[in-house]
Amino acid sequence: MTPLAQGSLSVPPIDYAAIAPLLIVLGAACVAVLVEAFLPRHQRWPAQVALSIVALGGAGLALGLYAGSGPDGITTIADALAVDRPTLFLWGALLALGLAGVLLIADRSVEPGGAILASAASRASVGGGTSGLTEPPHDRSYGTPGLAPTMQTEVFPFTLFALGGMMTFVAANDLLTMFVALEVLSLPLYLMCGLARRRRLLSQEAAVKYFLLGAFASAFFLYGLALIYGYAGSVRFSEIAEAAVGSAASDALLLGGLALLVVGLLFKGSVGPFHTWTPDVYQGAPTPVTAFMAACTKIAAFGAILRVLHVAFGDMRWEWRGVLWAVAIASMAIGAVLGLTQTDVKRMVAYSSVAHAGFLLLGAMAVTDAGVSSTLFYLVAYGFTTIAVFGVISLVRDADGEATHLSQWAGLAKRSPVVGGVMTFLLLALAGIPLTSGFTAKFAVFAAALGDGMAPLVVIALVASAVAAFFYIRVIVLMYFSEPVADGPTVTVPGAFTTAAITLGVIVTLLLGIAPTLALNWAAGGGFVG
């Protein structure tokens, strides 16, 4: 008799070594909540920073040990998670970028007390009558004798929970696990977007927009999950793939469910025309949070898109590829054209991310080993460049905080040649200029798309890439060939944390441009389980 027939429940086997990085991150997030509950306020910042860095370092060590000695691919926890080579690659990227994001968030030298709203300042606004409805240039704690500005350290457990959700999202082997992971990664980000120390109304507006649109996207995903379950009788990817090629059920359920499912995933990846939240949230959120979200959420979303399209619906590529062609073209066009009209640097980078999402779709649609490896490489290259870009943006400040209007960046390279040079290099990487990671990534993705018969789409992508390069070059010209504005912004000297994050992004961007072989080989180390 089976254990279930005997009245006992069988415990699914768990490979703890395989999921150790995920357990470390989520465990540290739970400990961080206890730190918030029991430590006095003045001890929370150092404790949270140390806990986050140690947890991410420990998770990276556990990942390296398993990747060096573990099998190429397994499923564990009753096949809910698939730990294969793409999963390990994405986990490594998320941990490295998560560390850079934590460093940017933790920095308290660029802006006194950090960029995250302090509780004391929040209480001061609430108690000040109608003053809480205005946009004060400074926190009230700045002018209070004996009261130093402090950071809302709840952001650290939020960051760890979001990162744990992203790691689960890319490893999910069934739709139900993927939906739970989607909520775990999304809810902390909604809260983090509303924690800006300055421009608080703009920040809170961004958080509400992100929450409402994110709720709609989650509903699409869940409705699609229900339809696919009705078709296949299962939410597991391998069983959905079997049903898609051998089931006698109506294809309307399958195609409708797939369409709704993909809408939810494309929303998280900022793919046009499902990008409407992106410019407002990028602009309104605290810049360190924007950096973390822009780099890591893109990796999580496209990691999930790859797994869904390749494992569950790979045999249906002729049904969904035509629709995704149109989506990719729309995303590239929206990002390239609307990026030209932006006057805010953060909004410009937001539309840049929409264009890059269209390029990433080319690799995702190529259901080949080259398509997977090139997309994974592109995600890493884009992530490190983007997090460094936002790190630089956080340094350009005036009396009211960050100076993100393009007119304020006039002559910036004359005020600070180092920051101007770093920003120029990063913008050229986003444009895809040779000797940067952006060129190598685009070349790999376009080559994979050509190899899978998408030559017309590659031509369109090249045109969109040339158009998008204009607004990167415009910023460079503005920094070098315009005179500095009188009483214009200054470049703040970064602290150790921000310097480390920007340096990491710049070094990886350079290395992936001149010596990409190691990363490309790792990305091509194996396929998806199932």
N, C-alpha and C positions, 0 to 999 in steps of 0.2 A: 504494500500500500504506500501511496505517496505521503509525505509529511502533512500535506494539507488534508488528506482524507483521514488521517489519524487525529485530527483536531489541533495540530500544531502548525504554526506558520513557518515557512522556510525563509531564511534570511538571505537576501541576494548577496552574492560575493562582491566585495569592494576591494579594489586595488588602491590601497592608501598611498603607495609611492607615486602612482600616476596622478592622483588628484591632490597631492600634498601642496603644490603651489596655491591652488584654489582654497584649500582648507586654511592655510596660513593667512591668506588675505582676509577671508571672511571671519576667521577667529580673531584676528587683530582688530577688525571693525567692531566686533562685540566687546572686546577689551577696551577699545577707545570710548565706547558708550559708558562703560563703568568708570573710566577716568573722568569723564565729564560729570558723572553723578557724585563722585566721592572726593576728588581732589579740590583744594581751594583754587580760586581763579588764577592766582599768580603762579601756580605750579602747572597749570594745564598746558600752556603753550609748549614749554620744553618737553613735557612728558608726551604730548601728542606727536610732536615732530620726531622725537626719538623713536617712539613706537612705530610710526608710519614708515620711517626709513629702515628700521631694523626688519619690519615685516616684509617690506618689498625686497630688501636684500636677501632675507631668508627664503622667500618664495623663489627668487631668481636662482639661488644656490640649489634648492630642491629641484627646480626645473632643469638646471644644467646637469645634475647628477642623474636624473631619470632619462633625459634626452641622450646622454652618453652611453647608457647601459640598458635602457628599456627596449621593449619591442617596438616595431614600426607603427603599430596601431592596435588598440584594444577598445572594447566598450566595457563600461563598468556601471555599478549601481543599477542593476536590472536593465542594462543597455540604455540608461537615460543619458549618459555622457559618453562621447567618443573622444578618446585621447590618441590622436594620430599625429603625423608629422605637421600637417597644416595647423592643428590645434596648438602644438608645442611652439611653432613659429609665431603664431599670433599671441600666445601667452607671453613669450619673451618680449615681443614688441610692446604689449600692453604694460608689462611690468616696468620696462625701461622708460616709456613715456609717462606712466603713472608716477614714477620717481621724479622725473623732471617737472611734472605738474604739481606734485606736493612741494617741491622746492620753491616754485614760483608762488604758490599759495602761502607758504610759511614765511616768506621774506617780509621783514618789517622795517627795512631800511629805505626802500624806494618810496614808500609812503609810510609816515610814522604810524606805528600800530598795525600796519598791514592794510590790504585792500578790502578786507572783509569787515562788515558792519559790526561794531562793538555793542554789547548789551547796554552799557551805560549811556552811549549816545542814543540808542533807540529809546530808552526810557525818557531821556531828556526831551526828545522830540514829541513823544506822546503826551508828556506833562506840560508842554508849552502851548496849549491852546491850539490856535490855527497854524502855528509855526510848523507843525508836523506835516502840513500840506505843501510846504515850499521846498525848494531845492537849495539848501544851504551849501555854500562852497566848502565849509569845513564842518567836521563834527563838533558838537558843543563841548565835548570833552577836551578839545584842543585848547580852549580858552579857560578852562576851569583850573584854578590854582591847585597844584598838588595831585591832579588827576591826569595821569598819562593815558594816551589813547591805547586801547586794548583790542585784541582780535577775538572775534567770535569763533572759538576753537571747535565748535560743533562741526565746522566744515571738514575736519579731518576724518571723523567716522563716516560722514557723508561720502567723502572721496573714496574711502576704502570699500564701502558698500557698493558704490557705483562701479568701481573697478572689479570687484568680485562678481557683480552681475554681468559685466562685459565678458569676463573670462568664462562664465557659465554659458553665456549667449553663444559664443563662437564654438563651444564644445557640445552644445545640446544635440542629442541624437533623436529627439522626437519633438513634435510641435508644442506639447504641453510644457515640457521643461523649458523650451525656448520662450514661451509666453511668460512664465514665471520669471525667468532671467531678464526679460525685457522690462518688466515692472520693477525689478530690483535695481536695475541700472538707471531707469528713468526717474523714479520718484526722488532720489537724492539730488539729481541734476536740476529738477524743477525748483527745489529749495535753494540750491547753491546759486542759481541765477538771480535770486532776489536779495542777495547779501552784500551788494556793493556799498562801500562806505560813503561814496559821493554819488551824485545823480541817483538818489535812492528811488524816486518815483519812476524814472526810466528803467531802473533795475527791476523793480517790482512789476512794472508793466510787462517787461520781457518774460518774467517768471510766469505770470498769468497766461500770456499768449502761448508760451511753451507748454504749460500744463494743459490748457484747453485743446490745443491742436494735438498734443501727445495723447490725450484721452481718446480723441477721434481715431487716431492711427492705431491705438491699442484695440479699439472696438473693431476696426477693419480686420486686424490680425486675428482676433478671437472669432469673428464671424466666419472668416475664411477657414480657420481651424475646424470649426463645427461642420462646414460643408464638406471639407476633405474627409473628416471622420465619417460623415454620412456616406461618402462614396467608398472609402477603402476599408471601413470598419476598424481602423487603427490610426494612431497619430505618429507611429514610428516610421522614420524615413524609408527604411528598407522595405517595409510592408506596403507603404504608399507606392513605392517604385514598382513593386510586383503587381499591385492592383491596377496601376496606370497602363500596363501593357497586357493585362490578362483578364480584367474585370468586364462583366457584361452590364454593369450599372451605367446609368446615363452619364455621358461626359459633361453635361451641363453642371452637375455638382462639382466635378473635378476642376473644370476650367474656371467656373465662378469662384470656387474656393481658392484656387491658385492666384487669380487676379486680386482678390481681397487681401490675401496673405502678402503678396508682393508689394501692394500699396503700403501696408504697415511697415515693411522692411525698408522700402525706398524713402519713407518719411524719416526714419532714423539716420539714413545715409545722406540726407540733404540733397536728394536727387530731384531735379526739376521734372515736372511742375509741382512736386510735393515738397518744395523747399521754403514755403512762405514764412515759416517761423525763423529761418536761419538768419537773415540780416538783422532783424530786431533783437533776437536773443544774443547774437554775437556782439552787437553794439551795447546792449543794456547790461549784460552780465559783467561782474568784475573780470578784468582782463586775465588774471591767472586762471579763473574758472573757465573763461572762454578758451584759453589755450589748452587746458586739459580736455574740455569737451570736444573741441575741434579735432584734436589729434586722436583721442582714444575712441570717441563715439563712431568716427568714420571707420576705424579698424573693426570695431565690434559689428557694425551694421553690414559691412561688406564681407566679413568673415561668415556671418550668418547667411547672407545672400548666396555666397559660393556654395555653402553646404546644402542649402535648400535646393538650388537649381541643379547642382551636379549629382547629389545623392538621391534625392526624392524624385526629381523631375527631369533628370538628364536624358531619359529616353523620349521625353516629350519636347525636345528642344525646338522642333519645327512648329509646334503650336505656340510657344511663348516667345520665340526669338523675334518674330516680326513686330510684336508689340514693344518689346524692349529696344528694338532698333529705334522706333519712334520716340520712346522715352529718352534714350541716350542723346538723340539729336536735339530734342527739346531742352535737355539739361545743359548741353554744351552751348546751345544758342542763348539760352536765358543767362547763363553765367557770364559768357563773353560779352554780350551786348549790354546787359544791365550793369555789368561791372564798369563799363565805360562811363556811365552817368553818375557814379557815386562820388560824393565829396568827403566822405568819412572813411578813414583808413580801415577801420574795423569792418564796416559794411562792404568795402571793396574786397577784403579778404574773404568775407562771407560769400559773395558772389563768385569769387575765385574757387571756393570749395564746391560750389554747385557745378562749375565747369569741370573741375577735376573729378567729380562724381560721375559725370558723363563719360570721361576717359576711362574711369575704372570699370564702368559697365561693359566696355569693349572686351576687357579681359575676362569679366565674369561670364559673358555670353559665349566665349570660346570654351566649349566643353572638352578641353584637352588638358594634358599635363602642363603644356606651355601657358595656357590660359590661367591655370591656378597659380603657378609659380610667378608669372609676371604680375598678376594682381596682388599677390602677397608682397612682392618686392615694392610695388608702387605704394601700397599702404604704409609700409615702413618709411620709405623715402619721404612721402608727403607728411607723415606724422611728425618726424623730427624737424623738418623745415618749418612746418606751421607753428610748432610750439616755440621755436626760436624766434619766429616773426612776432608773435604776440609778446614774448619776453622783451623784445626791443621796443615794441609799441608802448609798453608800460613805463619805459624810461623817459619818454618825451612828455614833459609836464609844464603847466603854467600854474598860476595862483589858484585856479579852480579845479586842479587835478590834471588828468590826462588830456593832452592836446591831440585830438584825433582828426580834426578837420584838416583837409589837405593843404589849405592856405597857410596853416601854421607850420607846415613842414618845409616851407620855402627856405632854402639856404641852410638846411639842417646840417649838411655835410661840412659846411664852413664853421659851424659852431662846434661840432664834434666829429672830426674825420673818422674816428674809429667806429662810432655808431653808424655813421653814414656808409662806411665801407661794408660793415657787417650786414646792414639792411639791404644794400645793393646786391651783395652775393646771394642773400636769401631770396630776394625778388627774382633774380636771374634763374635761380633754381626752380622757383614756381613757374617761370616762363618756359623752362625746358632747354636752357642754354647748355651746350656741351661743357664737360668737366664738372658738372653738378649732378646730384642724384636725380633731379627732375628729368634731365635728358635721358639718362639710362633707363629710368622707369617708363617714360613714354615710348622709348624705342622698343622696350621689351613687350609692352602691352600692344602696341601697334603691330609688331611682328607676329604676336600670337593671334591677333585678329585677322591679319592677312593670311596666315596659315590655315585658318578655319573658314576662309571664303567670305570675309567681310571687307573686301577692298573698297567698295563705295563708302562705307562707314568710316574707314580709316582716312579717306580723302576729306570727308567732312570734318573729322576730328583735327586734321592738320590745319584746315582753314580756321576752325574755331580756336585752335591753339595760337595761331598767328594773330588773330584779333585780340585774344586775351592778353597776349604779350604787350599790347599797346598800353594798357593801364598799369602794368608793372613798370614799363619804361618811363611812363609819365611821372611816376613818383621819383624815379632816379634822376630824371632831368630836373624836377622841381628841387630836389635836395642839392644838386651840384651847380645848376646854372641859373638859379634865382637868388636874389639878395635876401638876406635874413630880414624878417619882419621886425620893425622897431618894437621893443618890449615884447618880443615873441617868446616862445617857450624855451626852456632850458632842458638839457639832458642830465638827468639825475645819475649820480655815480651809483652803479648797482652794488648791492650787498653780495656776500659770498654765495647765497643760495641762488639768486637770479643770475649771477655770473656763471655759476656751474651749469644751470639749465640752458642758458644761451650757448655756452661753449660746447656742451654736449650736442645740441642741435646742429651747430655749425660744423663740428668735426665729423659727425655722421653724414651730414649732407655732402661734405667734401669727399670723404672716403667712399661713399656709395657712388660718387661720380667718377673717381679716378681708379678705384679698385673694387668693383662691385661683385667680383667672382664669388667670394666667400658667401655673401648674402644670397646671391642668385642660386648657388648650389644648395644652400640650406633650404631655401624656399622650394627647390625642386626635389627635396629629399624623399618625398613619398606622397601618395594620394590620400583621399578620404577613406575612412573605414566604411564599408558597405557599398 
